Amino acid sequence: MQVDSVNKQGLLLQVVQALTDMNLTISKGYISSDAGWFMDVFHVKDEHGNKLTDQRVIDYIQQEIGMCKATDVCAYVKNMQVINAKREIQDSGEVRPLKGKDVEAEISKEQTTIELAGTDRPGLFSEISAALADLRCNVIEAHAWSHNERLACVACISDQSTASSIDDPRRLASIKDHLTTVINATTCSDATGTNSDQNGVGTTGLPGGDGNITNIERRLHQLMVEVQDFKEPTRSMSSSAFHTSGDTKEEGRKSIVSIENCSAKGYSMVSIECKDRQRLMFDTVCTLTDMQYTIFHASISCHGDNACQEYYIRHIEGRTLNTEDEKQRVTKCLEAAIERRACEGVRLELRAHNRLGLLSDITRLLREYGLVVVRADVATQGEKSTNAFYVRDMSGNEVDIETVESMKKEMEQFSLEVRDEFPRVSSPVRARFSIGNMLKSQIERLSHNFIPIK
């Protein structure tokens, strides 16, 4: 797929987001945006890694990418497969976040969006769920990430009695105060007596809210940066389930991020090598964009289950990364962005009839079995609720199969599916590459093989 357009800041992120929202996997890509013109070539597959063949998706992709920009976009697609991006959650068995435009359209009418971020601890997500139930709030959708002792959560809630958004300023203040108390229950203070963590609760899309949601996952990244999850844990919990750094069971799979300045071209080159996974390019492009860097050239490739990415960037002020402190910050933020979503453990998928307090009951049961939620995705469709949790035990180890079997018996009222997603050991493949003159020649060569969509 090829995309040509007049360039603007953030356009690459919008295009990658559009592809990601359709659950397309980017296996290879070449990006160039010099002289005010934006040209991308992407090799994409469906979420199962299959080649795309259905012609009907072409119009849909062109429509979605065309919405990313104000000017005309030329999209070229070859061998594409249709993906019904609006299919029901229960049909696919996947929990998917709402698109940014869908979120903005729904917030003011049917739901209120709240954001929570701060220091994580065992059972915190369960405590948050219980607090919302006590406050008579229905959880319509929720997404939570835990990384390096930090938790970020975005939840869409409605009033239990009216099934509509919560607009009363006094009630919103009460909800915020209650949740802030839960978040800050074990927050430590530094030597000056002030909280060392950026803990907080906010509402979004309402008067007085903290900004606008353009994409839930992008907002989760931003919240994690605000609470500085890119810093290594310092407390005793660092050896527990919350310490999810790149040092996994496979030392060879540790994320490697390096930055070099290319003085002759006036760019800083960011190189990334890590285990490949879905939505990886979105996570890295999102991080660079939100840190106010412009991507002028890029090359993306996969070798087996390893991913290699190179970005040629400048700060929006036009400068390269001039100091070691700046390079270190960008490196750590990219490493954190890669690790946040790379959950390893048991994935539990539960489906049930939606009711007030359902999420609280499920997470309480997980907590009673000594399981820690390291990532959560909750969605409702009509009267059905779909919950997906990545869990570990309190020590950060694999969940014992006997624990899972016991929990299944107690969860007979739910439709429960268990997936073991701990990595399987395989020999890592290292492949270094550089854009150089290859970028232009590759784009020119590939461009001749694409069929334009009129």
C-alpha positions in Angstrom: 0.0 0.0 0.0 1.4 3.4 -0.9 0.2 6.8 0.5 1.2 10.1 -1.1 0.2 13.5 0.4 1.3 17.0 1.3 3.1 16.5 4.6 2.1 17.8 8.0 3.2 17.1 11.5 1.6 14.0 12.9 0.4 12.7 9.5 2.5 9.5 9.7 0.9 8.7 13.1 -2.6 9.2 11.8 -1.9 6.8 8.8 -0.4 4.2 11.1 -3.3 4.6 13.5 -5.8 4.1 10.7 -4.1 0.8 9.7 -3.8 -0.3 13.3 -7.5 0.4 14.0 -8.3 -2.1 11.1 -6.0 -4.7 12.8 -3.6 -4.7 9.9 -0.1 -5.8 10.8 2.7 -3.7 9.2 5.4 -6.2 8.2 7.5 -3.8 6.2 7.5 -0.1 5.5 9.4 2.8 3.9 8.7 6.4 4.8 10.0 9.6 3.2 8.7 13.1 3.8 11.3 15.6 2.6 10.5 18.9 0.8 7.0 19.0 2.2 5.8 15.8 0.5 4.8 12.7 2.4 5.3 9.2 0.8 4.8 5.9 2.6 4.9 2.4 1.3 3.5 -0.3 3.7 3.4 -4.1 3.4 0.5 -5.2 5.5 -1.1 -8.5 6.6 -4.3 -9.3 8.5 -4.1 -9.9 12.3 -3.5 -13.6 11.7 -0.5 -12.9 9.5 -2.3 -13.9 6.3 -1.9 -12.3 2.9 -4.7 -9.9 2.0 -6.7 -10.8 -1.0 -10.2 -9.3 -0.9 -10.8 -6.2 -3.1 -13.6 -4.7 -0.9 -11.1 -3.5 1.7 -9.5 -1.1 -0.8 -12.4 1.4 -0.6 -12.5 1.2 3.2 -8.8 1.7 3.6 -8.8 4.7 1.2 -11.7 6.2 3.1 -10.0 5.8 6.5 -6.7 7.1 5.4 -8.4 9.9 3.5 -9.9 11.1 6.7 -6.4 11.5 8.2 -5.7 14.7 6.2 -7.3 17.7 4.7 -5.7 17.4 1.2 -6.3 14.7 -1.3 -4.5 11.4 -0.7 -3.5 8.9 -3.4 -3.8 5.4 -2.0 -2.4 2.4 -3.9 -3.3 -1.1 -2.7 -2.4 -4.5 -4.1 -3.6 -7.9 -2.9 -5.8 -6.6 0.1 -8.3 -8.5 2.2 -11.5 -7.1 3.5 -11.6 -6.5 7.2 -14.9 -5.5 8.7 -13.6 -3.0 11.2 -17.0 -2.5 12.7 -17.7 -6.2 13.5 -19.1 -7.0 16.8 -16.7 -7.9 19.7 -18.5 -11.2 20.3 -18.0 -12.3 16.7 -14.3 -11.8 16.7 -13.5 -12.8 20.3 -11.2 -9.7 20.6 -11.5 -6.7 22.8 -10.7 -3.6 20.7 -10.7 0.0 21.8 -12.9 2.5 20.2 -11.4 4.7 17.5 -10.6 8.3 18.4 -13.5 9.8 16.3 -15.9 7.2 17.8 -14.8 8.1 21.3 -15.3 11.8 20.8 -18.7 11.3 19.3 -20.0 9.2 22.2 -18.5 11.0 25.2 -20.9 13.8 25.5 -24.0 11.7 25.0 -23.8 8.3 26.7 -20.6 8.3 28.8 -18.1 10.2 30.8 -14.4 9.3 30.3 -12.1 9.3 33.4 -8.4 8.9 33.5 -6.3 7.5 36.3 -2.6 7.2 36.6 -0.2 6.7 39.5 1.8 4.2 41.5 0.6 0.6 41.0 0.2 -2.0 43.8 -1.3 -5.5 44.0 -5.0 -5.3 43.6 -5.2 -1.6 42.7 -7.3 -2.2 39.5 -9.7 -4.3 41.6 -10.0 -1.4 44.1 -10.7 1.0 41.3 -13.4 -1.3 40.0 -15.0 -1.6 43.4 -14.9 2.1 44.0 -16.8 2.8 40.7 -19.4 0.2 41.7 -19.8 1.9 45.1 -20.3 5.2 43.2 -23.1 3.7 41.1 -21.1 4.0 37.9 -21.5 1.5 35.0 -18.2 0.7 33.3 -18.9 0.8 29.6 -15.3 0.4 28.5 -12.0 0.4 30.3 -8.4 -0.1 29.4 -5.5 -0.3 31.9 -1.8 -0.9 31.5 0.7 -1.7 34.3 4.4 -1.2 33.8 7.4 -0.5 36.1 5.2 -0.1 39.2 3.0 2.4 37.4 -0.7 2.1 36.4 -2.6 4.1 33.7 -6.3 3.6 33.1 -8.9 5.1 30.8 -12.5 4.2 31.6 -15.8 5.2 30.0 -18.5 5.3 32.6 -22.2 6.1 32.8 -24.7 6.8 35.5 -26.2 3.6 36.8 -29.7 5.0 37.1 -29.9 6.9 33.8 -27.4 5.0 31.6 -26.1 8.4 30.4 -23.1 10.5 30.9 -22.5 12.1 34.3 -22.7 15.9 34.0 -23.3 17.1 37.5 -20.1 18.9 38.6 -20.6 18.0 42.2 -20.9 14.3 41.4 -17.9 14.4 39.1 -15.9 16.1 41.9 -17.1 13.3 44.4 -16.0 10.6 41.9 -12.7 12.3 41.4 -12.0 12.7 45.1 -13.0 9.1 45.9 -10.8 7.6 43.1 -7.9 9.9 44.1 -8.1 8.5 47.6 -7.9 5.0 46.2 -4.9 5.9 43.9 -3.0 7.6 46.7 -3.6 5.1 49.4 0.0 3.9 49.5 1.8 6.7 47.8 5.1 7.5 49.4 6.4 11.0 49.9 9.9 12.2 49.3 12.2 14.0 51.7 10.4 17.3 51.2 7.1 15.7 52.2 5.6 16.0 48.7 4.4 13.1 46.6 7.1 11.8 44.4 4.7 10.3 41.9 2.4 12.1 39.5 -0.7 10.4 40.7 -4.0 11.8 39.5 -7.6 11.3 38.3 -9.2 13.4 35.6 -12.3 13.6 33.4 -12.1 14.1 29.7 -14.4 15.6 27.2 -16.2 17.7 29.8 -15.9 21.3 30.8 -12.9 21.5 33.1 -11.6 18.1 31.8 -7.9 17.5 31.1 -7.9 17.7 27.3 -9.4 15.6 24.6 -9.2 11.9 23.9 -8.1 11.3 20.3 -7.2 7.7 20.8 -7.4 5.7 24.0 -4.2 3.8 23.5 -2.3 7.0 22.7 -3.7 8.5 25.9 -2.5 5.5 27.9 1.0 6.1 26.5 0.8 9.8 27.5 -0.4 9.0 31.0 2.4 6.5 31.5 4.9 9.1 30.5 3.4 11.6 32.9 3.9 9.1 35.8 7.4 8.4 34.5 7.1 4.7 34.0 10.3 4.9 31.9 12.2 5.1 35.1 13.3 1.8 36.7 11.4 0.7 39.9 13.2 1.7 43.1 11.1 -0.1 45.7 11.0 -3.7 46.8 8.2 -4.3 44.4 10.7 -4.2 41.5 11.1 -8.0 41.6 7.4 -8.6 41.6 4.8 -8.9 38.8 5.0 -5.2 38.2 8.5 -5.3 37.0 8.0 -5.9 33.3 11.2 -4.6 31.7 12.8 -5.9 28.5 14.7 -8.5 30.5 12.3 -11.3 29.9 13.0 -15.0 30.0 14.7 -14.6 26.7 17.7 -12.3 27.3 18.2 -12.2 23.5 14.9 -10.5 23.1 15.7 -7.4 25.2 14.6 -4.3 23.4 17.6 -2.4 22.0 17.3 1.3 21.2 20.2 3.4 20.0 20.5 6.9 18.8 23.2 8.5 16.6 23.5 11.9 15.0 24.0 12.1 11.3 25.6 15.5 11.1 26.0 15.5 7.3 22.2 15.1 6.8 21.1 17.0 9.9 19.1 14.1 11.4 19.3 12.0 14.5 18.9 8.2 13.6 16.9 6.1 16.1 17.4 2.4 15.7 15.2 -0.2 17.4 15.5 -4.0 17.6 13.0 -6.0 19.5 10.6 -8.9 19.4 7.9 -8.2 16.8 4.2 -7.9 17.8 1.0 -6.3 16.7 0.7 -2.5 17.0 4.5 -2.1 17.5 4.9 0.6 14.9 2.0 2.6 16.3 3.6 2.5 19.8 7.0 3.8 18.6 5.6 6.4 16.2 3.2 7.6 18.8 6.0 8.1 21.3 8.2 10.1 19.0 5.3 12.2 17.8 4.2 13.0 21.3 7.7 13.9 22.3 7.6 16.6 19.6 9.9 14.9 17.0 9.3 14.8 13.3 10.0 11.7 11.4 11.5 12.5 8.0 12.5 9.0 6.9 12.0 5.5 8.2 12.5 1.9 7.4 10.5 -0.9 9.1 11.2 -4.7 8.6 10.6 -8.0 10.3 13.0 -11.0 10.3 11.2 -14.0 11.7 9.6 -12.8 15.0 12.2 -9.9 15.4 11.4 -6.4 14.3 13.9 -3.7 13.1 13.0 -0.1 12.9 15.0 3.0 11.9 13.8 6.5 12.2 15.5 9.7 10.9 14.2 12.5 13.1 14.5 16.1 14.2 12.8 18.0 16.9 9.9 20.2 15.6 12.2 23.1 16.3 14.5 21.8 13.5 17.4 20.5 15.7 18.8 17.1 16.2 19.1 15.4 19.6 22.0 17.5 20.9 22.6 16.3 24.5 23.2 12.9 26.0 20.4 13.6 28.5 17.9 14.1 25.6 19.1 10.9 23.9 18.8 9.0 27.2 15.2 10.2 27.7 14.1 9.3 24.2 15.8 5.9 24.5 14.1 5.2 27.8 10.7 6.4 26.6 10.9 4.2 23.5 11.9 1.2 25.5 9.0 1.8 27.9 6.5 2.2 25.0 7.7 -1.2 23.6 7.4 -3.0 26.9 4.0 -1.6 28.1 2.0 -3.7 25.7 4.3 -6.7 25.5 2.4 -8.6 28.2 3.6 -12.1 28.9 1.4 -14.4 31.0 -2.0 -15.9 31.1 -4.7 -14.1 29.1 -8.2 -14.6 30.6 -11.2 -13.7 28.4 -14.6 -13.6 30.2 -18.0 -12.9 28.7 -21.1 -12.3 30.8 -24.3 -10.5 31.0 -23.5 -6.9 31.9 -24.6 -5.5 35.2 -23.5 -3.0 37.8 -20.5 -4.3 39.7 -19.6 -7.0 37.3 -16.0 -5.8 36.8 -15.6 -5.4 40.5 -16.7 -9.0 41.1 -14.4 -10.4 38.5 -11.3 -8.5 39.6 -12.0 -9.3 43.3 -12.0 -13.0 42.4 -8.7 -12.6 40.5 -7.3 -10.9 43.5 -8.5 -13.6 45.9 -6.6 -16.2 43.9 -3.4 -14.1 44.2 -3.4 -12.9 40.6 -2.2 -9.5 39.5 -3.7 -7.7 36.5 -1.0 -6.3 34.3 -3.2 -5.3 31.5 -7.0 -5.1 31.1 -9.4 -4.4 28.2 -13.1 -4.2 29.0 -15.9 -3.5 26.6 -19.7 -3.8 26.4 -21.9 -4.5 23.5 -25.6 -4.2 24.3 -26.2 -6.3 27.4 -23.0 -8.4 26.9 -19.7 -7.6 28.6 -16.3 -8.8 27.3 -13.4 -8.7 29.7 -9.8 -9.6 28.8 -7.1 -9.6 31.4 -3.4 -10.5 31.4 -2.5 -11.9 34.8 0.5 -13.1 36.7 0.9 -14.3 40.3 2.1 -11.9 43.0 5.8 -12.9 42.5 5.6 -12.2 38.7 5.8 -15.9 37.8 3.6 -17.9 35.5 0.2 -18.7 36.8 -0.1 -22.2 38.2 -2.4 -24.4 36.1 -4.1 -25.7 39.3 -5.0 -22.1 40.2 -6.6 -21.6 36.8 -8.6 -24.8 37.1 -9.9 -23.8 40.5 -10.8 -20.4 39.3 -12.7 -21.8 36.3 -15.0 -23.8 38.7 -15.8 -20.6 40.6 -16.4 -18.7 37.4 -18.9 -21.1 35.9 -21.4 -18.3 35.4 -19.0 -16.7 33.0 -17.8 -17.8 29.6 -14.1 -18.2 30.4 -11.3 -18.8 27.9 -7.7 -19.1 29.0 -4.6 -18.5 26.8 -1.0 -19.0 27.8 1.0 -16.2 26.2 4.4 -16.7 27.9 7.0 -16.6 25.1 8.4 -19.7 23.6 12.2 -19.9 23.4 13.7 -19.6 19.9 17.0 -18.4 18.6 16.9 -14.6 18.1 17.8 -13.3 14.7 19.8 -10.1 14.5 19.7 -8.0 11.4 21.2 -4.6 11.1 20.1 -2.3 8.3 20.4 1.2 7.2 18.2 3.4 5.0 20.8 5.4 3.1 20.2 5.3 -0.7 18.1 2.1 -0.2 15.0 4.1 0.8 14.6 6.0 -2.4 15.3 3.0 -4.7 13.0 0.7 -2.7 10.1 3.2 -3.0 10.7 3.8 -6.6 10.9 0.1 -7.4 7.8 -0.8 -5.3 5.8 2.2 -6.7 5.7 0.6 -10.2 4.0 -2.5 -8.8 1.0 -0.8 -7.2 -2.4 -0.2 -8.8 -3.8 3.3 -8.2 -7.3 3.6 -6.7 -9.3 6.2 -8.5 
